[in-house]
Amino acid sequence: MAASIFDSPMFVTSFPTGEAARLFSDSAAVRAVLLVEGSLAKVQGELEIVPEDSAFFIHRSGMEVQIDPAGLAADMLTGGFAEAVAKAFAKAMEAPEHSKFILHDVNPDEIEAVALALRIRQFLSYCDKRIAEIENGQIDKAAMTAALSEARSSAIGLHMSAGLNVAKPLADALRLPLCEQPMQPEAVSAAAALICNRLSEAYPDCTSLGQLHLLSSGLNETITKDPAHMLSICLPQACLCAASALEIVSR
């Protein structure tokens, strides 16, 4: 048995995740960071913070380069995810005169948070679509939609502790709202738990929905107690709980 039901071929029918699964893969996480790092370089080049030719090279490479997530394992022990991606990105570019400007003068953790916001935005749009397709009038769709709205306002945005001149154009480039305070992605796990709860209540005889409700509630409680350490580990599973519940109901 796989460690996660969402990675197990045996449970693919019992706990389907549909198109949401790709949003929480290692490859999707890497691609999102590359997009932000490339967009950052482009903005910094336009502002003449970094050389324009280096900015162009980084931005273009960010859309083309392929990075194997497995190759990040060693660097993840000593640094954050965005830093590990940046190091692999620089190596893949094979242009040290340009790659030295990747993540220039920014907090890598904030860039990682922005990359997560991009994936959360896609996930919440997926949930909106699935909820709109529900035809069972006994399901509290309004509560689920409200929870998604709260998650959207709390978790989707761009926050940078320094350099507003960079933050505003970067936010515009990524079509994200500019936030004065750091985002709070834990609101997404709360929304995921509520979705699983409402759907399990509507279908009390569905064992899979009941299991997803219990699992998502536990994950949300863990994240709430210690978001700094548990968010990155538990949030993808919480989101996939909601996705699976919505896929089960839709079929």
C-alpha positions in Angstrom: 0.0 0.0 0.0 1.3 3.5 -0.9 1.8 6.0 1.9 -0.9 8.2 0.4 -4.2 7.1 -1.1 -3.8 9.8 -3.8 -0.6 8.2 -5.1 -1.9 4.6 -5.1 -3.1 2.9 -8.2 -5.3 0.7 -6.0 -7.3 3.7 -4.7 -7.6 5.6 -7.9 -11.2 4.7 -8.3 -12.1 5.0 -4.6 -10.4 8.4 -4.2 -10.1 10.1 -7.6 -8.5 13.5 -7.8 -9.2 14.5 -11.4 -7.3 17.4 -12.9 -6.4 18.8 -9.4 -3.8 16.1 -8.9 -1.3 17.8 -11.3 -1.4 21.0 -9.3 0.3 19.3 -6.4 3.0 17.4 -8.1 6.7 18.1 -7.6 6.9 19.2 -11.3 4.1 21.7 -10.9 5.8 23.2 -7.8 9.1 23.6 -9.7 7.4 25.0 -12.7 5.6 27.6 -10.6 8.8 28.8 -8.9 10.5 29.0 -12.3 7.7 31.2 -13.6 8.0 33.6 -10.6 11.8 33.7 -10.8 11.7 34.4 -14.5 9.0 37.0 -14.1 11.0 38.7 -11.3 14.1 38.9 -13.5 12.0 40.4 -16.3 10.6 43.1 -14.0 14.0 43.8 -12.5 15.4 44.2 -16.0 12.7 46.7 -17.0 13.5 48.7 -13.9 17.2 48.5 -14.6 17.9 46.7 -11.3 19.7 43.9 -13.2 21.2 44.0 -16.7 18.5 43.9 -19.4 20.3 41.1 -21.3 20.5 38.9 -18.2 16.9 39.6 -17.4 15.8 38.5 -20.9 18.0 35.4 -20.7 16.6 34.4 -17.3 13.0 35.0 -18.2 13.2 33.1 -21.5 15.1 30.2 -19.8 12.5 30.0 -17.1 9.9 29.1 -19.7 12.2 26.6 -21.5 14.4 24.8 -19.0 13.6 21.4 -17.6 14.5 20.6 -14.0 14.2 17.1 -12.5 12.6 17.5 -9.0 14.7 14.6 -7.8 17.8 16.6 -8.4 16.7 19.1 -5.7 16.9 16.6 -2.8 20.3 17.4 -1.5 19.9 21.2 -1.7 16.6 21.0 0.2 18.5 19.8 3.2 20.4 23.1 3.5 18.0 25.7 2.0 14.5 26.5 1.0 12.6 25.2 -2.1 13.0 28.4 -4.1 16.7 28.5 -3.4 17.1 24.9 -4.5 15.2 25.5 -7.7 17.3 28.7 -8.3 20.5 26.7 -7.9 19.4 24.0 -10.3 18.1 26.7 -12.7 21.4 28.4 -12.7 23.2 25.2 -13.4 20.8 24.3 -16.3 21.2 27.7 -17.9 25.0 27.2 -18.2 25.4 31.0 -18.3 26.9 32.2 -15.0 27.2 35.8 -16.2 23.4 35.8 -16.3 22.3 33.2 -13.8 23.9 35.2 -10.9 21.0 37.5 -11.1 18.4 34.9 -10.3 16.5 35.8 -7.1 18.5 39.1 -7.0 18.0 41.0 -3.8 14.7 39.3 -2.7 13.6 36.9 0.0 13.5 33.4 -1.5 10.8 32.3 1.0 8.5 35.1 -0.3 9.1 34.0 -3.9 8.2 30.4 -2.9 5.0 31.8 -1.3 4.0 33.6 -4.5 4.6 30.4 -6.5 2.3 28.5 -4.1 -0.3 31.3 -4.5 -0.3 30.7 -8.3 -1.1 27.0 -7.8 -3.7 27.7 -5.1 -5.4 30.1 -7.5 -5.8 27.2 -10.0 -7.0 24.8 -7.3 -9.7 27.2 -6.1 -10.9 27.8 -9.6 -11.1 24.0 -10.1 -13.2 23.8 -6.9 -15.5 26.6 -8.0 -16.1 24.7 -11.3 -16.9 21.4 -9.6 -19.2 23.0 -7.0 -21.1 24.8 -9.8 -21.7 21.4 -11.5 -23.3 19.8 -8.4 -27.0 19.2 -8.9 -28.0 17.9 -5.5 -30.1 20.6 -3.9 -29.4 19.3 -0.4 -25.8 20.2 -0.5 -24.8 23.5 1.1 -23.1 25.0 -1.9 -23.3 28.5 -0.5 -21.1 27.5 2.5 -18.5 25.9 0.3 -18.4 28.9 -2.0 -18.0 31.2 0.9 -15.2 29.2 2.3 -13.4 29.3 -1.1 -13.9 33.1 -1.2 -12.3 33.4 2.2 -9.4 31.2 1.1 -9.0 33.3 -2.0 -8.7 36.5 -0.2 -6.3 35.1 2.4 -4.1 32.9 0.3 -3.8 34.4 -3.2 -1.6 37.4 -3.5 1.9 38.7 -3.6 3.8 40.0 -0.6 7.4 41.3 -0.6 8.9 42.7 2.6 11.1 45.1 0.6 11.1 46.8 -2.8 7.6 48.0 -3.6 8.9 49.2 -6.9 9.5 45.6 -7.8 6.5 44.1 -6.1 3.8 46.1 -7.9 4.9 45.3 -11.5 5.6 41.7 -10.5 2.1 41.3 -9.1 0.7 42.8 -12.3 2.8 40.4 -14.4 1.5 37.4 -12.5 -2.1 38.9 -12.2 -2.0 38.7 -8.4 -3.3 41.2 -5.9 -0.6 43.1 -4.0 -0.8 42.3 -0.2 0.6 44.3 2.7 0.8 41.2 4.9 2.1 37.7 4.1 -0.5 35.3 2.6 -2.2 32.8 4.9 -2.5 29.5 2.9 -3.9 27.7 5.9 -7.3 29.2 5.0 -7.2 26.8 2.0 -7.0 23.8 4.3 -10.0 25.1 6.3 -12.0 25.4 3.0 -11.0 21.9 2.0 -12.1 20.5 5.3 -15.5 22.3 5.1 -16.0 21.0 1.5 -15.4 17.4 2.7 -17.6 17.9 5.7 -20.6 19.2 3.7 -20.3 16.5 1.0 -20.0 13.7 3.6 -23.1 15.1 5.4 -25.0 15.0 2.1 -24.0 11.4 1.4 -23.8 9.7 4.8 -23.7 6.2 3.3 -20.6 6.9 1.2 -17.7 5.5 3.1 -15.1 7.3 0.9 -16.6 10.7 1.7 -16.7 10.0 5.4 -13.0 9.0 5.3 -12.1 12.1 3.4 -14.0 14.2 5.9 -12.0 12.7 8.8 -8.7 12.9 7.0 -9.2 16.5 5.9 -10.3 17.6 9.4 -7.2 16.0 10.9 -4.9 17.7 8.3 -6.6 21.1 8.9 -6.2 20.7 12.7 -2.5 19.9 12.2 -1.9 22.9 9.9 -3.8 25.2 12.3 -1.6 24.2 15.3 1.7 24.7 13.5 1.4 26.3 10.0 5.1 27.2 9.9 6.2 23.6 10.0 3.2 21.6 8.8 1.7 23.6 6.0 4.0 22.5 3.2 3.6 18.8 4.3 -0.1 18.8 4.9 -1.7 21.3 2.5 -1.4 19.3 -0.7 -3.1 16.3 1.0 -5.8 18.5 2.4 -6.5 20.0 -1.1 -6.6 16.6 -2.7 -9.1 15.5 -0.1 -11.4 18.2 -1.2 -10.7 17.4 -4.9 -11.4 13.8 -4.4 -14.7 14.5 -2.5 -15.8 16.7 -5.4 -14.9 14.1 -8.0 -16.8 11.4 -6.1 -19.9 13.6 -5.9 -19.7 14.6 -9.6 -19.7 11.1 -10.8 
